[in-house]
Structures are given as structure tokens and as C-alpha cells.
Amino acid sequence: MLEKDIENLVAKYPHEFLSDKGLRLIGQQIRLDSYFADIIFEDKKHNKVIVEIKRGILPREAIPQIMDYYGVIKLKEPNSDIHLIIMANVIPKERIVFLSENLGIKFIEVSISKLLNIAQKYSYQFLDTDVPEVKRKYQERTKNIDRSVFEGKSNVWIFQSNPERFDILNALEELDEDVWEVNRYKDKIKAKDIGIIWMSGKDGGIYAISDVVTNPDYMGESEEVAKFWHSEEDRNQIRLRVKLQYRLKLLNNPMLRHELKNIPQLKNMSIFKQPQGINFPVTESEWSILSDLIKKR
């Protein structure tokens, strides 16, 4: 799911996301001075409603950009009643209090599950899923995903990410490999194991499958990875980690927590019993069910 997909869904079906009814679409990617507005609507009173879309977490650096952007809009049309709405999957509350209370900018969190449901409702096809090469690669990579586990050569581990600390959605979209912290099972997690990427929070669930390619070791991370951390304190730290290479990304069709919890054989997964932490073991029987679900998606 690209940021453009979210923009398209909001532009086509604003009634699913916005409380204002009867909005008329003026256009998408409209130039306003040195900026481009993602979406501009007109409401029943002929006021402009501008919607800006951010996939993943609303980044810290977006706040001054929003203030500058809002200033340009008001300067350009000082007598117009213009409403600015910022949409993102995750919006840290401490980031938006000033803008909301003092400037009247509205912020809307849009969950991944809501976007998926609306896309399904209107048979919307995500821009990055119809490419034949993408489909072919997915099918090839699912064929032997579980062979090493059932041969007893590999174990399966969940690596959990908090989307309010790390922008996992955009990281998965951009990166082919990453380093993940190991704070438990450091003597058991090893190269050639399988890593399940789990996002916590209200849209919690499985968003990718990866190969563990190194044993745990103290290592840093590249700038390409560090930029996805919310806090500067988390960036460029030397920690016990393993390197993961992403084999399958399920951004357009994640296996959500509520879906998995409804499967009796999965209800006792370690991440359900004690969800705090980063590393969680997955049993062979649990992986058998999960891998079958992945192949059917």
C-alpha cells in the first residue's frame, strides 16, 4: 500500500474518512505556491478542505513543514475559510496539541485495517499489487518458506516493532534488509532461522516474513534504517542485534492480531500471552498454520 493509495481512497470515498458530508473533489496534487496539496475538496459552504496524507507515523520533521504550509495557504487566501486536515496511520498526540489547539488544524488517525476494509468494499486495487513480476516473486518465495523448519534446521521467531517508536510501515516499504534487536533468547536465535515481523498496536499483526542471516552480535544500523526511529535517543545505538533479509512483505494484506486470535490452534502463541518485548518463539505447529495462511493470501 503506497501513500498514493491512501490518497486515492480518501479522494474517491471521503465520506468514509471525514465527518463533512457532501464534499466535492477539486483535485489531487494541486500546486499551492511552492507546495503541492495532496487533496482539495470544497464543502457545501464553498470552503476549501485540504487533506494531507502521511503513511506510517507522522514524523517529527513534518510539524514545521505543516506550519509553514499552513502559513502559505492563509497568506495566499487570507479571506477564505480553509480547513486543513492531516491524516496518518500513527499520530503521536504530543506532536499535535499546539497545532490543533492554536491553529485549528485537524488530525485524523487512519488505521491500516480501516484502509484495507474500504479498499475491499470498493474493490480498489493497490498500485503495487497488480504488477505481474511482484505476483510471480511472491508465489516463488512462498513455495519453500517452511521447508527448513519442518526439516528441523531452523526455528521461527517473532520480532515485534512498536509503530509509535519506529515507522515500521515505511521501513518495510523501502528496505530489503534491516537489523533487529535481540533482548531475549540470544543463545537460541541464530542465522538461517525465520523471522516474523510483527507490528504492535491497534493494527497489530504480521507484516513481513524474513530470513535471519547473522547470529546475534553487537552492531549499529545504517542511516537508511536510523531515519525511521521516532526519537533521536533510539538512533545509531550499538545493541545486540541480528540482520534480517525480508523475504515476503504483507503490507497490503497483513495477518492481523484479531484474525489470528480467532484460530484455536494459535490462541496460545507467546506474543498473545505476554505481548511486551521484542522477541517471541513460534512453535513448529503454530508455524505450520501460519505458513499455510501465508500461501493462501
Backbone bond lengths (Angstrom), bond angles and torsions (degrees), N, CA, C in turn:
res aa  C-N    CA-C-N  psi(-1)  N-CA   C-N-CA  omega(-1)  CA-C   N-CA-C  phi
1 M - - - 1.460 - - 1.531 109.49 -
2 L 1.310 115.78 114.18 1.448 121.00 179.62 1.528 110.29 -86.21
3 E 1.337 115.69 162.56 1.464 119.41 174.88 1.524 109.97 -59.41
4 K 1.332 116.13 -33.04 1.462 121.05 177.96 1.528 111.07 -63.97
5 D 1.336 117.52 -33.28 1.464 120.36 177.25 1.527 110.92 -63.54
6 I 1.334 116.38 -43.28 1.471 119.84 178.22 1.522 109.57 -62.45
7 E 1.328 116.03 -43.66 1.467 120.77 177.85 1.527 110.88 -58.21
8 N 1.321 117.05 -45.65 1.466 120.78 -179.06 1.522 112.18 -63.32
9 L 1.339 116.70 -41.42 1.467 120.23 -179.68 1.523 110.96 -64.27
10 V 1.333 117.02 -43.34 1.468 120.47 179.56 1.526 110.48 -66.65
11 A 1.330 116.81 -40.97 1.465 120.61 -179.47 1.528 111.93 -65.36
12 K 1.330 116.54 -38.81 1.465 120.57 -177.28 1.526 112.93 -80.92
13 Y 1.327 116.31 -34.29 1.469 120.03 -173.45 1.529 110.65 -130.84
14 P 1.346 117.89 59.94 1.472 120.34 -175.55 1.522 113.62 -60.92
15 H 1.341 116.93 -28.81 1.468 120.25 -179.46 1.522 112.36 -64.36
16 E 1.326 117.11 -19.01 1.461 120.81 178.83 1.537 111.83 -80.57
17 F 1.324 116.75 -17.24 1.463 120.82 -173.96 1.525 113.78 -119.15
18 L 1.329 117.72 -30.25 1.462 121.77 -171.29 1.521 111.09 -114.72
19 S 1.332 115.13 145.75 1.470 119.85 -179.32 1.524 111.70 -73.91
20 D 1.348 116.77 -27.79 1.465 119.59 177.84 1.522 110.11 -66.95
21 K 1.312 116.09 131.34 1.461 120.70 178.55 1.533 109.87 -104.93
22 G 1.297 115.55 157.22 1.458 120.03 177.78 1.517 113.83 73.38
23 L 1.312 117.29 27.89 1.458 120.21 178.02 1.526 110.57 -74.36
24 R 1.315 115.29 138.41 1.466 120.54 177.07 1.523 108.67 -108.29
25 L 1.327 115.58 127.34 1.458 120.07 -179.20 1.524 110.40 -73.57
26 I 1.328 115.80 122.66 1.461 121.01 174.08 1.526 110.21 -87.40
27 G 1.330 116.24 -41.23 1.457 118.45 177.50 1.512 112.84 167.99
28 Q 1.321 115.02 175.00 1.460 123.11 177.53 1.522 109.13 -120.61
29 Q 1.323 115.23 148.01 1.465 122.96 179.82 1.531 110.79 52.48
30 I 1.327 114.59 57.51 1.462 121.74 -179.41 1.528 109.26 -96.70
31 R 1.303 116.51 130.82 1.464 121.07 -177.30 1.523 111.07 -72.82
32 L 1.337 115.43 129.31 1.459 122.74 173.67 1.524 107.34 -127.49
33 D 1.330 116.26 97.14 1.452 121.68 -176.49 1.537 108.87 59.58
34 S 1.333 117.88 -118.64 1.467 120.22 -178.49 1.524 112.43 -93.18
35 Y 1.329 117.40 4.29 1.463 121.97 -178.44 1.524 110.48 -115.35
36 F 1.325 114.75 164.68 1.456 121.54 171.32 1.520 108.35 -119.09
37 A 1.321 116.63 126.15 1.462 121.02 175.77 1.519 108.50 -80.93
38 D 1.331 116.77 130.97 1.464 119.55 -179.96 1.521 110.95 -62.25
39 I 1.338 116.34 -50.73 1.469 120.90 -178.92 1.526 108.80 -142.18
40 I 1.318 116.81 138.19 1.466 121.01 172.20 1.526 108.58 -126.45
41 F 1.337 114.97 125.69 1.462 122.27 173.95 1.523 109.01 -111.88
42 E 1.324 115.16 166.30 1.462 122.09 168.93 1.515 107.72 -123.50
43 D 1.352 117.17 129.95 1.461 119.41 -179.10 1.523 110.73 -88.71
44 K 1.318 116.87 -175.81 1.466 121.98 -175.04 1.525 112.38 -65.17
45 K 1.332 116.68 -23.49 1.464 120.94 179.63 1.526 111.48 -94.02
46 H 1.327 115.32 10.14 1.467 122.77 179.15 1.531 113.02 68.04
47 N 1.327 116.28 22.59 1.459 120.65 172.63 1.527 109.36 -85.97
48 K 1.318 116.15 150.48 1.462 120.13 177.89 1.526 110.18 -85.74
49 V 1.324 114.70 137.17 1.459 121.91 174.89 1.527 106.71 -119.90
50 I 1.323 115.90 112.37 1.462 121.28 -177.82 1.523 108.92 -103.55
51 V 1.326 116.17 128.25 1.465 121.42 -178.44 1.525 109.02 -117.50
52 E 1.327 115.56 124.80 1.460 121.93 176.04 1.526 109.06 -108.17
53 I 1.321 116.82 134.59 1.464 122.81 -174.50 1.528 110.53 -110.08
54 K 1.334 115.95 132.94 1.463 121.92 172.48 1.524 107.99 -130.54
55 R 1.319 117.48 120.40 1.463 119.48 175.63 1.521 108.98 -79.04
56 G 1.330 115.70 147.20 1.454 119.98 179.71 1.514 111.03 76.51
57 I 1.328 116.28 -146.75 1.456 121.82 -178.73 1.526 110.18 -80.54
58 L 1.339 116.82 144.11 1.460 120.78 173.79 1.528 107.38 -71.60
59 P 1.338 118.59 110.52 1.465 120.20 -172.70 1.522 112.76 -71.80
60 R 1.325 115.27 153.46 1.460 121.25 179.85 1.531 111.28 -56.87
61 E 1.345 116.02 -41.83 1.466 119.54 -176.72 1.523 112.66 -68.91
62 A 1.336 116.92 -11.69 1.466 119.87 178.90 1.523 111.91 -74.19
63 I 1.339 118.16 -23.43 1.462 120.99 -175.11 1.526 112.34 -64.01
64 P 1.349 120.16 -53.23 1.471 118.07 176.59 1.525 112.81 -62.73
65 Q 1.329 116.98 -31.15 1.461 119.82 176.92 1.526 110.61 -64.53
66 I 1.340 115.59 -41.30 1.464 120.26 179.32 1.524 110.44 -64.10
67 M 1.340 116.98 -42.87 1.464 120.71 179.71 1.522 110.76 -63.00
68 D 1.330 116.67 -42.95 1.456 120.90 178.89 1.525 110.36 -64.94
69 Y 1.315 115.27 -43.75 1.466 122.37 179.66 1.528 110.46 -60.50
70 Y 1.340 115.83 -45.39 1.466 121.10 -179.90 1.531 110.38 -63.44
71 G 1.351 116.11 -39.30 1.455 120.05 178.30 1.517 112.21 -63.29
72 V 1.328 117.05 -40.22 1.466 121.46 178.20 1.526 110.52 -62.62
73 I 1.325 116.26 -42.27 1.465 120.81 -179.48 1.525 110.79 -62.53
74 K 1.337 116.38 -47.34 1.469 120.52 -177.67 1.525 111.09 -67.59
75 L 1.327 116.87 -34.66 1.457 120.44 178.89 1.518 110.92 -69.32
76 K 1.319 115.56 -36.19 1.464 120.95 -177.90 1.528 111.28 -70.53
77 E 1.327 115.90 -38.29 1.468 120.36 -179.13 1.529 109.24 -133.91
78 P 1.351 117.56 73.40 1.468 121.32 -173.31 1.526 114.23 -63.83
79 N 1.306 118.25 -25.88 1.464 120.89 -176.74 1.529 113.34 -96.91
80 S 1.311 116.10 1.11 1.465 119.76 -178.47 1.525 110.57 -92.70
81 D 1.312 114.87 146.98 1.466 121.17 174.87 1.529 107.04 -90.85
82 I 1.322 115.86 100.27 1.462 121.28 -175.18 1.521 109.60 -111.92
83 H 1.323 116.26 130.19 1.459 121.48 178.93 1.530 108.67 -106.96
84 L 1.325 115.83 126.57 1.461 121.04 178.98 1.524 109.42 -109.26
85 I 1.337 115.53 127.16 1.464 122.11 -179.76 1.526 108.62 -122.44
86 I 1.322 116.13 130.51 1.460 122.04 176.89 1.522 108.37 -109.33
87 M 1.325 116.91 125.95 1.464 121.92 178.39 1.523 109.65 -115.48
88 A 1.332 115.53 137.95 1.466 121.54 174.85 1.518 108.04 -153.84
89 N 1.322 116.30 163.42 1.467 119.82 178.15 1.519 111.72 -72.55
90 V 1.333 116.49 -36.84 1.466 121.95 179.50 1.523 108.17 -133.82
91 I 1.343 116.73 125.75 1.463 121.75 -179.89 1.524 108.89 -127.22
92 P 1.337 118.48 103.05 1.469 120.56 176.03 1.527 110.10 -60.69
93 K 1.314 116.37 125.33 1.464 121.19 -172.69 1.522 112.75 -61.12
94 E 1.346 117.41 -36.94 1.461 119.26 -176.52 1.523 112.14 -65.40
95 R 1.339 116.38 -15.29 1.446 121.13 -176.38 1.517 112.55 -82.51
96 I 1.297 117.82 -18.55 1.462 119.57 -166.28 1.520 114.34 -121.26
97 V 1.334 118.36 -2.29 1.467 120.51 -175.53 1.519 111.07 -58.40
98 F 1.339 117.01 -49.20 1.465 120.37 -177.52 1.528 111.13 -61.53
99 L 1.318 116.54 -48.13 1.466 120.14 -177.24 1.519 111.56 -63.86
100 S 1.314 116.46 -37.44 1.459 120.80 -177.90 1.521 111.42 -72.45
101 E 1.337 116.59 -46.11 1.462 120.53 -174.59 1.522 112.94 -78.19
102 N 1.325 118.06 -33.67 1.460 120.82 -173.42 1.525 114.09 -98.62
103 L 1.315 117.02 -30.16 1.461 119.47 -178.19 1.524 113.11 -111.08
104 G 1.321 116.41 -9.96 1.462 119.27 178.68 1.512 114.21 75.30
105 I 1.332 117.05 16.53 1.461 120.06 176.54 1.521 108.46 -73.02
106 K 1.313 116.36 134.74 1.465 121.03 -178.14 1.523 109.81 -98.75
107 F 1.323 115.23 137.20 1.463 120.86 179.44 1.524 109.56 -118.99
108 I 1.333 115.78 132.66 1.465 120.93 -178.21 1.525 109.24 -128.41
109 E 1.332 115.81 122.82 1.462 121.16 172.80 1.520 108.73 -85.35
110 V 1.319 116.14 127.43 1.461 121.15 179.04 1.521 107.92 -117.48
111 S 1.312 116.46 115.65 1.460 120.45 -176.01 1.526 111.57 -73.91
112 I 1.312 114.98 154.46 1.461 120.94 176.30 1.525 110.23 -60.58
113 S 1.332 116.35 -41.88 1.469 119.64 -178.55 1.524 111.10 -62.40
114 K 1.340 117.35 -37.62 1.470 119.91 178.03 1.527 110.56 -65.71
115 L 1.312 116.88 -43.54 1.464 120.33 178.64 1.522 111.29 -61.43
116 L 1.328 116.31 -42.14 1.465 120.29 179.42 1.524 111.10 -64.66
117 N 1.333 116.76 -41.04 1.467 120.68 -179.98 1.523 111.77 -65.36
118 I 1.330 116.36 -41.67 1.469 119.87 -179.99 1.528 110.16 -68.77
119 A 1.327 116.82 -40.30 1.469 119.94 177.03 1.521 110.61 -60.27
120 Q 1.328 116.45 -41.88 1.467 120.46 178.96 1.526 110.85 -67.68
121 K 1.313 116.91 -40.70 1.467 121.98 -178.81 1.523 111.84 -58.06
122 Y 1.335 116.30 -40.28 1.466 120.62 -176.53 1.531 112.60 -105.16
123 S 1.333 116.83 12.46 1.472 122.17 179.50 1.524 111.84 54.24
124 Y 1.325 115.27 40.71 1.462 120.41 178.12 1.528 109.47 -79.08
125 Q 1.317 116.80 131.28 1.456 122.37 179.33 1.527 109.69 -98.36
126 F 1.324 117.02 122.14 1.455 120.45 178.93 1.523 110.43 -64.45
127 L 1.318 115.16 143.88 1.460 120.93 -172.60 1.525 113.36 -64.52
128 D 1.340 116.70 -24.90 1.463 118.96 -176.02 1.523 113.34 -102.46
129 T 1.342 117.82 16.07 1.468 118.78 -178.84 1.519 113.74 -113.28
130 D 1.306 117.84 -16.11 1.461 120.23 -176.01 1.525 113.45 -89.36
131 V 1.317 116.52 -1.25 1.462 119.48 -179.64 1.529 108.93 -72.73
132 P 1.336 118.93 120.13 1.475 121.27 -177.49 1.521 113.62 -53.74
133 E 1.336 116.65 -38.24 1.465 119.85 -178.87 1.528 111.10 -64.34
134 V 1.340 116.61 -37.29 1.465 120.66 178.64 1.517 109.95 -64.86
135 K 1.330 116.89 -44.37 1.465 120.84 178.83 1.527 111.37 -62.32
136 R 1.331 116.05 -42.09 1.463 120.19 -178.64 1.529 110.86 -64.48
137 K 1.332 116.63 -44.20 1.461 120.10 179.38 1.519 111.30 -62.70
138 Y 1.332 116.09 -39.53 1.467 119.68 179.84 1.525 110.16 -62.32
139 Q 1.326 116.03 -45.75 1.469 119.89 -179.12 1.524 111.36 -63.20
140 E 1.331 116.77 -40.17 1.463 120.49 -179.90 1.525 111.28 -65.88
141 R 1.315 115.98 -40.27 1.462 119.99 -175.36 1.528 112.75 -75.31
142 T 1.325 117.55 -19.82 1.461 119.38 178.35 1.525 112.42 -83.36
143 K 1.323 117.24 -18.03 1.470 120.18 -173.69 1.524 112.71 -58.67
144 N 1.319 116.61 -49.19 1.464 120.74 -173.73 1.523 112.41 -111.65
145 I 1.328 115.96 25.84 1.454 119.29 -173.91 1.522 112.96 -64.99
146 D 1.333 117.16 -27.54 1.462 119.50 -173.91 1.530 113.84 -112.12
147 R 1.321 118.01 0.31 1.468 120.15 -173.79 1.525 112.02 -58.91
148 S 1.334 117.64 -47.38 1.462 120.17 -175.56 1.520 112.23 -65.46
149 V 1.337 117.23 -29.75 1.464 120.50 179.20 1.514 110.15 -69.98
150 F 1.322 116.83 -48.19 1.459 120.46 -176.82 1.528 112.37 -72.41
151 E 1.331 116.20 -16.65 1.464 119.43 173.79 1.527 111.32 -86.64
152 G 1.331 116.56 -0.01 1.458 121.41 178.02 1.512 114.72 78.13
153 K 1.329 117.57 13.95 1.462 121.00 -176.95 1.524 112.83 -92.58
154 S 1.324 117.66 -18.80 1.461 120.92 -174.29 1.520 111.11 -136.29
155 N 1.328 114.54 153.88 1.455 121.67 170.60 1.521 108.90 -110.02
156 V 1.315 115.97 165.36 1.463 121.59 -178.57 1.524 108.50 -119.07
157 W 1.337 115.38 135.19 1.464 121.28 -177.56 1.521 110.34 -133.04
158 I 1.318 115.18 143.69 1.460 120.53 170.30 1.521 108.31 -91.46
159 F 1.338 115.78 132.82 1.461 122.53 171.59 1.529 106.53 -113.33
160 Q 1.323 115.83 114.89 1.472 120.20 -172.91 1.531 111.57 -98.99
161 S 1.347 114.97 139.35 1.463 121.62 178.40 1.521 109.73 -123.29
162 N 1.328 115.62 137.31 1.467 121.98 175.67 1.527 108.18 -93.27
163 P 1.340 119.07 114.47 1.466 120.66 -175.06 1.526 113.88 -67.21
164 E 1.342 117.78 -14.35 1.460 119.70 176.60 1.526 111.48 -84.26
165 R 1.326 116.55 -11.25 1.468 120.62 175.66 1.528 111.45 -107.00
166 F 1.327 116.21 -35.09 1.463 121.27 -174.87 1.519 108.65 -134.98
167 D 1.328 116.69 129.73 1.469 121.99 -176.53 1.527 109.49 -79.48
168 I 1.324 114.99 74.01 1.459 121.30 -171.93 1.523 112.45 -64.54
169 L 1.329 118.71 -33.95 1.465 120.65 -177.20 1.528 111.26 -63.59
170 N 1.325 116.56 -47.86 1.463 119.23 179.02 1.523 111.68 -72.81
171 A 1.328 116.70 -31.75 1.467 119.65 177.37 1.526 110.64 -62.75
172 L 1.324 116.52 -45.04 1.464 119.86 179.30 1.526 111.54 -64.41
173 E 1.314 116.63 -34.89 1.463 120.10 179.90 1.529 110.97 -66.58
174 E 1.324 116.93 -38.52 1.466 120.80 -172.90 1.524 114.64 -91.78
175 L 1.337 116.67 -33.49 1.465 119.85 -169.02 1.523 112.72 -98.19
176 D 1.319 115.52 146.98 1.466 121.53 172.37 1.524 111.33 -100.43
177 E 1.327 116.19 -18.99 1.455 120.50 175.99 1.523 109.08 -148.41
178 D 1.318 115.58 161.23 1.459 120.92 -176.31 1.522 107.76 -156.27
179 V 1.325 116.48 168.86 1.464 121.12 172.14 1.520 108.17 -114.09
180 W 1.330 116.04 135.17 1.465 120.80 -176.67 1.518 109.84 -122.94
181 E 1.322 113.94 140.30 1.457 119.99 -177.97 1.528 111.36 -68.77
182 V 1.322 114.53 145.23 1.467 122.17 174.52 1.528 107.24 -117.92
183 N 1.321 116.96 109.55 1.468 119.39 178.44 1.526 112.43 -115.10
184 R 1.340 115.76 -1.39 1.466 121.27 173.46 1.526 108.30 -146.02
185 Y 1.318 115.81 158.51 1.472 121.92 176.92 1.528 112.09 59.23
186 K 1.325 116.63 32.74 1.466 119.47 -177.11 1.530 112.60 -64.75
187 D 1.340 116.50 -22.37 1.466 119.73 178.72 1.529 112.58 -90.39
188 K 1.334 116.42 -3.04 1.464 120.01 -177.49 1.528 112.82 -114.92
189 I 1.318 117.10 -35.02 1.468 120.32 177.78 1.524 108.52 -69.87
190 K 1.331 116.35 131.95 1.471 119.48 -174.81 1.527 110.72 -149.21
191 A 1.314 114.67 166.62 1.464 120.60 175.43 1.524 110.00 -58.60
192 K 1.330 115.62 144.79 1.466 125.98 -178.88 1.530 113.15 80.85
193 D 1.348 117.33 1.94 1.462 119.49 169.81 1.525 109.12 -76.57
194 I 1.318 115.74 173.44 1.467 121.86 177.96 1.524 108.86 -110.16
195 G 1.329 116.42 135.04 1.457 121.88 178.88 1.521 111.13 -112.25
196 I 1.323 115.69 128.81 1.464 122.06 174.72 1.527 107.71 -99.86
197 I 1.321 117.67 124.33 1.460 121.38 -179.95 1.522 108.97 -90.46
198 W 1.326 114.71 117.65 1.466 122.10 -175.53 1.525 108.97 -116.10
199 M 1.326 117.42 126.68 1.456 121.52 173.44 1.518 108.57 -96.07
200 S 1.336 116.81 131.93 1.459 120.73 178.67 1.528 109.89 -84.76
201 G 1.331 117.07 -177.49 1.455 121.03 177.73 1.511 112.97 93.96
202 K 1.335 115.24 -168.90 1.465 120.38 -173.56 1.526 112.85 -66.62
203 D 1.318 117.37 -23.26 1.466 121.29 175.71 1.517 110.68 -104.34
204 G 1.331 116.21 30.27 1.450 121.54 -175.40 1.513 113.64 -58.90
205 G 1.327 115.47 145.56 1.451 120.64 178.62 1.512 111.70 155.30
206 I 1.319 115.80 -167.66 1.465 122.76 -175.05 1.528 110.22 -92.29
207 Y 1.336 115.71 124.71 1.459 121.42 -177.02 1.531 113.45 -117.77
208 A 1.318 117.43 -8.32 1.471 119.53 178.26 1.525 109.79 -167.77
209 I 1.330 114.68 158.97 1.460 123.29 172.43 1.527 106.93 -120.66
210 S 1.322 115.88 137.88 1.465 119.20 -175.68 1.520 111.24 -136.47
211 D 1.309 114.98 165.78 1.461 122.52 171.49 1.525 108.52 -103.32
212 V 1.322 116.78 132.05 1.464 120.97 172.17 1.528 107.00 -80.03
213 V 1.324 117.21 119.78 1.468 119.74 -172.37 1.529 113.46 -109.59
214 T 1.341 117.83 -5.43 1.468 119.88 175.33 1.523 109.42 -137.42
215 N 1.302 116.08 159.49 1.453 120.71 168.40 1.529 108.78 -76.20
216 P 1.329 118.37 159.89 1.468 120.10 178.66 1.529 111.45 -58.14
217 D 1.315 115.79 136.62 1.458 121.49 178.49 1.530 107.48 -157.17
218 Y 1.312 116.33 159.81 1.463 119.70 177.61 1.522 108.61 -79.39
219 M 1.304 115.39 121.94 1.462 120.68 -176.47 1.519 110.42 -153.49
220 G 1.322 114.81 158.86 1.455 121.21 175.14 1.517 109.63 -94.29
221 E 1.328 115.54 -158.77 1.458 120.50 179.80 1.518 108.85 -140.87
222 S 1.305 116.26 156.87 1.463 121.09 -179.16 1.526 110.27 -74.87
223 E 1.323 115.55 163.88 1.468 120.28 176.60 1.524 110.84 -62.76
224 E 1.344 115.69 -30.65 1.468 119.46 178.63 1.521 111.45 -62.71
225 V 1.327 116.72 -30.05 1.464 121.56 178.18 1.521 110.78 -88.48
226 A 1.330 117.15 -43.62 1.467 122.33 -174.02 1.525 112.52 -58.21
227 K 1.320 117.47 -31.31 1.467 119.77 -175.60 1.521 113.29 -65.10
228 F 1.332 117.46 -16.12 1.462 120.03 -177.49 1.533 113.03 -86.41
229 W 1.338 117.56 -5.99 1.461 119.89 175.98 1.522 110.25 -74.34
230 H 1.318 115.93 141.00 1.464 121.54 178.29 1.524 110.68 -72.39
231 S 1.328 117.36 -42.96 1.458 122.29 -175.45 1.525 111.18 -104.18
232 E 1.328 115.26 141.18 1.463 120.57 176.04 1.525 110.99 -61.52
233 E 1.329 116.64 -28.72 1.462 120.71 -177.78 1.529 112.07 -64.25
234 D 1.326 117.10 -25.76 1.464 120.78 -178.74 1.525 112.95 -86.95
235 R 1.322 116.60 -14.62 1.461 120.16 -173.51 1.532 112.21 -81.90
236 N 1.324 113.83 144.14 1.472 121.80 172.03 1.528 113.30 56.76
237 Q 1.308 116.06 39.05 1.458 121.13 176.95 1.533 110.29 -96.48
238 I 1.314 116.19 141.19 1.463 120.96 174.10 1.526 107.57 -85.85
239 R 1.316 116.63 115.23 1.459 121.26 -177.43 1.528 109.62 -138.97
240 L 1.326 115.20 164.27 1.465 119.86 175.58 1.525 107.90 -71.53
241 R 1.335 116.14 118.36 1.459 120.38 -173.86 1.527 110.26 -142.16
242 V 1.330 114.20 168.81 1.459 121.96 166.36 1.520 107.82 -125.27
243 K 1.317 115.58 154.73 1.466 119.61 174.89 1.520 108.48 -91.93
244 L 1.329 115.60 134.29 1.460 122.03 177.85 1.519 109.67 -117.02
245 Q 1.314 116.52 141.41 1.464 122.14 169.86 1.519 107.73 -112.99
246 Y 1.333 115.32 127.52 1.459 119.60 -176.41 1.519 110.70 -76.42
247 R 1.316 114.81 125.94 1.461 120.56 179.87 1.525 110.53 -97.08
248 L 1.321 116.58 -44.51 1.465 122.31 -179.93 1.521 109.28 -133.58
249 K 1.313 116.55 135.12 1.461 121.04 174.92 1.522 108.51 -114.35
250 L 1.328 115.20 130.58 1.463 120.96 -175.28 1.522 111.11 -113.56
251 L 1.327 116.91 35.73 1.461 121.10 -174.92 1.519 112.68 -61.78
252 N 1.322 117.27 -33.55 1.460 120.57 -179.67 1.521 113.11 -89.60
253 N 1.321 115.93 -7.25 1.464 119.19 -177.21 1.529 110.14 -153.99
254 P 1.347 116.86 58.04 1.465 119.15 -177.59 1.521 111.59 -66.38
255 M 1.317 115.37 156.48 1.466 121.13 175.51 1.524 106.64 -93.86
256 L 1.316 116.86 97.63 1.456 121.74 -170.42 1.524 112.50 -77.22
257 R 1.334 114.62 154.48 1.457 121.69 -175.40 1.523 112.45 -53.65
258 H 1.332 116.88 -47.90 1.474 119.66 -176.50 1.527 111.48 -63.08
259 E 1.321 116.68 -32.54 1.465 121.21 177.38 1.527 110.60 -66.74
260 L 1.321 116.03 -44.59 1.463 120.89 -177.54 1.525 111.89 -71.67
261 K 1.328 116.23 -35.29 1.468 119.70 -179.18 1.524 112.15 -66.50
262 N 1.314 116.37 -23.00 1.469 120.47 -179.64 1.526 112.65 -81.28
263 I 1.320 117.11 -3.57 1.465 121.41 177.35 1.526 107.98 -94.63
264 P 1.322 118.62 113.77 1.475 121.23 -173.88 1.525 114.21 -51.71
265 Q 1.333 117.05 -40.06 1.468 120.31 -176.68 1.535 112.99 -71.16
266 L 1.338 116.74 -9.98 1.467 120.04 -178.30 1.525 112.97 -110.89
267 K 1.312 117.78 -3.82 1.468 120.48 -172.36 1.528 113.07 -65.61
268 N 1.340 117.36 -19.12 1.465 120.53 -179.74 1.529 112.93 -102.58
269 M 1.318 117.18 18.21 1.465 119.51 176.69 1.527 109.74 -56.85
270 S 1.313 115.87 144.37 1.466 120.53 -174.57 1.521 112.76 -58.50
271 I 1.320 117.91 -33.55 1.462 120.47 -178.47 1.525 111.70 -70.71
272 F 1.329 117.86 -22.14 1.459 120.95 175.86 1.527 111.24 -80.31
273 K 1.309 116.56 -33.16 1.466 120.79 -177.67 1.531 111.61 -74.63
274 Q 1.313 116.69 -40.93 1.465 121.24 -178.01 1.532 108.29 -144.61
275 P 1.344 116.89 85.49 1.464 120.82 -169.10 1.524 116.25 -75.04
276 Q 1.343 118.40 -7.67 1.458 118.96 179.20 1.527 110.00 -78.24
277 G 1.312 115.51 137.94 1.458 119.86 177.64 1.515 112.31 125.29
278 I 1.322 115.59 -174.82 1.471 121.80 -177.76 1.518 111.74 -113.22
279 N 1.324 117.28 -42.48 1.470 121.58 -171.75 1.524 111.70 -111.31
280 F 1.337 115.40 131.34 1.461 121.46 -178.35 1.531 109.14 -138.75
281 P 1.329 118.21 134.64 1.467 120.12 177.94 1.523 111.63 -77.30
282 V 1.319 115.89 149.21 1.468 123.02 175.11 1.522 107.05 -121.59
283 T 1.326 117.08 129.05 1.466 120.04 -178.69 1.522 110.49 -75.41
284 E 1.325 115.54 163.71 1.468 120.39 179.49 1.523 111.18 -62.70
285 S 1.330 117.31 -39.28 1.470 119.93 179.84 1.526 110.77 -67.66
286 E 1.341 117.22 -37.92 1.472 120.27 177.01 1.525 110.30 -65.99
287 W 1.323 116.67 -41.93 1.461 120.23 179.53 1.526 111.44 -65.15
288 S 1.318 117.05 -34.54 1.463 120.47 177.93 1.524 110.51 -58.70
289 I 1.328 116.44 -43.00 1.468 120.69 179.34 1.522 110.52 -70.73
290 L 1.325 116.68 -45.00 1.465 120.39 -179.06 1.524 111.73 -62.03
291 S 1.319 117.45 -43.94 1.468 120.04 -178.41 1.525 111.21 -65.87
292 D 1.337 117.09 -35.25 1.469 120.02 175.74 1.526 110.65 -64.70
293 L 1.337 116.58 -40.71 1.468 120.44 178.42 1.522 111.01 -63.80
294 I 1.325 116.05 -39.99 1.463 120.32 179.69 1.524 110.64 -62.35
295 K 1.316 116.64 -42.50 1.467 120.67 -178.09 1.524 112.54 -66.72
296 K 1.319 116.72 -24.61 1.464 120.63 -178.25 1.525 112.56 -88.79
297 R 1.318 118.21 -8.51 1.465 120.46 -174.95 1.516 111.73 -80.50
